[in-house]
């Protein structure tokens, strides 16, 4: 392990850099630096040499040219065990650089600013930083590259314990992190600049760059490994866990299903999810009432489920939820008393979720990925067609609108029996649509008489409509589009049902 004798420091994020630089000097390491970093170190009493003193050239072109010089890059890239490289250094008076401490212009922070111009984006693209990082990472056998202030303390301790040297394993780990950093940086630039002339619904190239947020105990089953990747701050992936044991893969999938469903509604709403399907959903004047109504749909299946709320959980709602065994809860917030009540249940995971922008829906298949835009369709009554002799009553319209929102979040084939603001029965994931109609009715514990039915896709035969009518439904909403639509409509007329076609399908696989 060769001793580190010379380090180059050039950082945008100056967190901890003064203390780290001071420690490096205590170990006898010479420091060279650039611009604002050099000024900060010098003003803090740390001995440092400017890069311009090394190269003989001043920083120029508004700081665009600082470190891109053979006296810098040569000192980083030279392989110490290569005799030709060593002779070249000696011939040109180049001193080796054994450590590079660099982090980059904060392009993503600039890009996220409202009203940012193309010129501002371009000026915040770092050139010298990635060059130094990649050079040092390529030559990791001889050079340590540090891209994160989070690593300063541990690296100093290793340097101190090893007489100013770092283990090869450490330099390799740092190099891997460095290459990830520049790859993520380039991906962020490419993605943002692609939006300058308008955002394509589906990009020409699908780049998936997501940091590991946490390891999970296992995947869908104990024999499968799993982890959560994403960005901190928004959606279920970025939610803050306020209480409870560690999250599982299935918890996260169900939490996302619950969160997506409740955010369909403008009024206080609750969704109770079991295996990604709604066991109950309701929208009422108060959050507590919406929870009670959602639970009443299928209280047996709700046991051990996941709950989503689109309002901060209040005291009354928390008292009601505390009566049921629940795996996890997603909500925008919790009142102090609600937290106190729910935290009394040792294992329930309480997630505070911030809404985020909807992104592409991506699924992996063998050999590739499928990507689609999110299903953002919202029912516009004016664009629907009443196909039966009888039009829905106002009460039926209200129930149909609610049922249609829920059906969008039920696995196909999807059937939802509902009243205004409350699910009554849900039939999900069946190979035959009429079976979903039957199962939705069989699952119902509330009376079905006077309910409406939403179907995510068309009825291929009249039997589904006939089954719904037999169970007490009075109105149906469906996309239409079957070659037997006329037969289905005739069956609805014969049975006195109102039927509405949306022209929009909501398959969910």
N, C-alpha and C positions, 0 to 999 in steps of 0.2 A: 504493500500500500504506500504510494508516493504521498509525501506531505503536500498539502495545498499551500502554495506560496503567494499566489496572486489571484485576486477575485475582481470581477467586473460587476458593478451594481447599477442597475438602471430600471427604476420601478415607477409605475403610475400609482398603484396602491401602496402608499408609504407606511401602512400599518406595521409597526414593529421594526422598521428598517434601521432606525438609529441605534436601538439596543443591539440588534444583530450585528450591525457593522462594528460597533464598539467591541463586541465580544470577539469578532474576527481579528480586530487589531490586537486585542489582548493575547491572541494565539500567535501573533507575529505575522499575520497575513497582510500583504500590501493590498490597498484598495485603489481601484480606478472607477470613475463614475462619470455620469453625463448630466447636463442641464440642472433641472430642479432637484434631482436626487443629490448631486454633488453639492449644491448650495445648502440643502438641508443638513447634510452630514457635516459640512464645514462650519455652518452656523451652530451646530450642536457640539462642536469641539472634537470631531472625529477627523483624523488625518486622512486625506484622500487626494488623489491626483486626477485632474480632468482628462477625459479621453482626448481632447484637442491637444494636450501637452504630449500625449503618447504618439498621436498620428502626425502632429505638425500642421494640422489643418483645423481651422475653426469650425464649429457647428455652423451649417449654412442652409440656405433655402428654407427659411422659417423653421429650422429644426428638422427638416426632412432628411438631411444627411448629417449623421453623427458617428455612428459606429461601423458603417459599411466601408471598411478600409482594410487592406491586406495586413496592416500592423495589428488589427484587432481580430479579424476573422482567421488570419493565419495563426495567431497565437491560440485560438480556440480549436481549430481543426487539425493542427499538427499532431500526428501520432508519435508519442514519445519513444516508442520502441522501433521506429522506422528510421534508419540511419540517413536516408535521403531527406526525410522531413526535417531531421535535426540539423543537417548541413544547410538546408534552405533557410531555416530560422537564423542560423549563425551568419549566413551570407548577407541577409537582408536586415539584420539587427532587430529581429522580432523576438519579443519575450513571450514565453508561454503564459496562457491564462488558464488557471486550473479550476476556477469556479465561476459560474455565470448566474447571477441573481437578477431575474428579469420578470416583470409582469407587464401586460399589454395595455395600450390605450383602451379605454372602456367603450368599445364600439356599441355593444348592446345597450348600454345605458343611454348613449346618445341617440341610438336608433329608436328607442322607446319614447323619446320626447315628442310631444305633440307639436306638429308644425315643423319638424326638422327638415332642412333642405338637403338636396343632393350634394351640394358643395360641403355642407357640414358632415355628411356621412363619409364622403371621400377623405376629408381631412382627418377623420378619426379612424382611418384604417392604418394600423401600425405596420411598418415595413421592416425597420431595423430590429425590432423586438423579436418577431418570429424568426428572422434570419439568425440571430444570436442563439435563440432557444433551440432551433433545429440543428445548428452547428454543434452546440454543446452536447445535445442529446445523441447526435450521430457519433460523437467521439467520447461516449460515456466511459470507456475504459480509462480515459485519462482526465476527463472533465466532469465535474458535478454541476448539474443544472437545477436551479430552484425557481419554481414559478408561483409558489403560494406562501404567504406569510405564516400559514398554519404549520409549516414544516420547520420554521426557524429554530424553535426551542430544542426539538429532538435532534436536529442536525448539529447544533452547537454541542450538545452533550456527547454525541458520538465523536465529534472532532476533538473535544477535550479529553475523552477517554482513550483516544487512539493517537495522541500526539499530533493532531492537526490533519489526520487522514480520515477518509470515509471508506467503508467496506465496498467491495465491488457490487455486492447485492443491493446496497443502498443506492449507488450510482445508477444501477440498472432500473431500480424502481422509480427513481427520479426521472430518468430518461423516458420511461413509459408514460409517466404522468405528463411530461413535457409534450410528447407527441400528441397525446389526447387533447392537451390544451390548445395547441395550434390547429389541430383538426376541427375542434369545436369552434374556434375563432373563425376559421375560414368558412365553415358551414353557416355560421351566423351572418357573416358578410354576404355570402352568396344568396342566402334566403331573403335577406332584407333588400338587397339591390334588385332581386327579381320582382319585388313589389313596386318598384319605382314607376314603372309604366303600366301598372294595374296588376291586380292579383288574379292569377289563373285559378279556376276552381280546383283543378288537378295539375300539379306541377309536372314538368317533363322528367324530373328526377326526384325520387322519393328519398330524402335524407332523414334518417331517424337518429337524432343525437339526444340522449337523455342520460343524466347522471343517475347512478344508483342511490336511491334515497334510503333504502333499508333492505336487509336480507329478511326473508320470511321463513318461518319454521319449516314449511314445505309448501308444495303447490296445491292443486285440487285434491291430491291424495298424498299420504305420508311418504310414498316412495318417489315423489317428484320434488326436485329442488325448485326454488322460486325466489324472486326478489322483486321489489318495486322500483321502477325507474320513472323519472319525470322531472318536473321543475317545482321548486318550492313556491308556495304562495296561493295557488288557485286550484279549484276543483278538489276531487277526492284525493288525488295524488299529493296535493299540496296542503291538505287539511292538517290542522293542529290537533293532536290527540291530547285531550284534557284529563283523561282518566281511563283506567282499565288495563287488562292484560294485552300482550302484543297482538297485533292484527294478523289475521290469516289471509291467504290468497282469496278464499271464498268470501270472507268478510268484505274485502275491498271491492270485489265484483258486485256483491249485493248492495253495498253502500252506494256505489256509483249508479246502480239501477234505481235505487230509492231517490237519490238526489236528482237524477234526470227527470223522474216522473213528477215529483212534487213541484219542480220548477216549470211545469206546464201551466200551473194555476196562478191566478192573481190574488185570490182570497186565501185565507189560512187553510193549509192543506197538509194531510198526512198520507204517507205511503208505507205500508207494511210489506216487506219483500221476503219471499222464501225461494231460494234457488233461482234468483233473478226475475221471478214472476210476482206480480202483486197478489198477496193474500187478502188485501183490502186497501181501499183508497177512498178518501173523502175530502171534500172541500166545504167548509162551513163558516159561520160567522165568527167563531172563536177556534183557536188551535185545539183546545181541550175537547170541544165538540167534534172537531174533525177527527181527532184520535179515537174517540169513543165510537164514532160512526164507522171508521175504517176497521177497527177491531171487531165490530159486530158482524162484519161480512163473513169472516172465517176465523173465529177465535182459537180453534184447534190448530190450524196451520200457522197462526201468528206466534205460537209458542216457539221460542228459540229463533225468531226472525230478526230482521234488520229493519230499522225505522228511519224514514226520512221526513223532515219537517222543513217547510219553506219560511218559517218564522222562528224568531228566538223562542226557545222553550221556556214557558212561564211556570210559575209555581204549581198552578192547578194541573197543567198537562203533565208535569213531572210526577206529581202524586198519583195520577192515573197510570202512567207508564210503569211506575215502581211496583205495581201489582202484578206485572207480567214478567216472565223470564225473557230477556232480550239480549241478543248477542252484541249489537252495536247500534248507535244512533248518529245520524248526520243532521246537523242543523246550523243555521248561520250564527247562532249564539245561544247562551243559556243565562237565565237570571241567576244571581248569587244563590238564592234559596233553591232553585231548580238543581243547580250543581250539587249543592249539599245533599239534597234528597237522592239524586241519582248516584252520587259517589258512595252512598251507603251500600249500594249493590257492588260488591267487590270487583267483579269481572267485566261488567258492561263497559264497552269501549265508547267513549264520548268524543265525537269528532266535531270540531268547529270548522265549518267550510266557508270559504270565500268563493263567490261565483267568478268564473273566468270565461274568456272568449272560447266559443266552440271551435274545435279544430277538426281535421279530417278524422273519419272513423277508419281505423286500420286494423286488419286481421291478418295473421300469418297463415299461409297454406304451405304445403310441401313445395319447396323450391322458390318461394316468393311471397308477395304480400298483395292483399286486396285493399284498396283505398276508395272511400266514397265520401261525399259531402254529408254532413249531419242531416237527419230528417227533421227539418224545421217547419214542416207544414202545419198551419193552424187553420181550423175550419172556418170558412167564410160562408155563412148561410146563403148569401146571395149567389154563390157559384154552385150550389147544390141543385139537384133536380128531384122534385117530388114525383115519384113514378106511379103511385097508387091513386085510386079515386079519392081516398081520404088523405088529407094533409095532416101532419102532426099538429097537435094542440100546442099552445105556448109552453105548457108544463112538459110535454113530451120533447119539444125542441131543446129545452134546458137540459133535460136528462140525456138526450142524444149527444149534445155537445160535450157533456162531461164524459159519457161512455166512450166517445170517439177519442178523446185525449188519453184515456186509460188504455184503450185497445192498442194504441201506437206503441205501448211499452210492454205488451204481452207477447210471448213467443208464439209464432205461427204454428198451426192454425189457431187464431185468437178469437175468442168470443167473450164479450163482457155483458152481463146483465146489470142494469143500474137503474137507480132513481136519481132525481136531481141531487147532485153533490155526494152520492154514495154508491159504491159498488155493492152488488147483492150476490153475484156469483161470477166466477172466472173460469173459463175453460181454456187451457193453454197447451201448446206444443203437441197437438194430436195430428196423426197422419190423415184423418178424415175430419172435415169440417163439421159434419153432423155429430160426430163423437164429441167435439169440443162443445157443441150446443148442449148435448146431454150431460157432459161432465160439469159444465158451468151451472146447470140446474141442480145436479146431484150434490154439488158442493154447497149450495145455498142453504143457510139456516134461517134466513129472513124470508118472508112471503114474497113469491115471485109475481103474484097478480099485480098488474099495472106497471111492470117494469118495461124498460126498453132494452134493445139488444144492439150492440155494435160488433161488426165483423171486420177484421182487418183486410180481408179480400172478398171477392164475390162469392156468392152461393152458387155452386155448380149445378145443384138440383133443388127442387122445391122442398125436399125432405128437411133441410135445416130450418127453413121458415116455418114449416108445419110443426116441427118439434118445439120451436120457440113459442109459437102460439099456444100449443098444448100446455106449455109450462106457465102461461099467463102473460107473456109479453104482448104489448099493444103497438109497438112501433120499432122499426129496424133502420139502422144506418149502415150502409155498405158501399164499396166503390162502384159496383156494377161492372159490366164488361164480359159476362159469361155468354156463351152462345145460347144458353137457355134462360136468359134474362126474362124473356116474355113469359115463360112458364112460371118462373119465380114470382114475378109481379102478379100474375093471375092468381097464384096461390095466396098471396098476401091480400088481394082484393076479396077473394072468396072467404077469407078468415077475418076480414074487417080490420086488417092491420094498415098502418101508415108506413110507407117505405121511402127512404131518401137515398139517392145515389150521390156520392161525393166526387167520383171520377179520380180519386186518389187512393192508392193502396199503401198499406203500412206493414208489409212483411218485416219480421224481425227474427233473424236466425242466430 
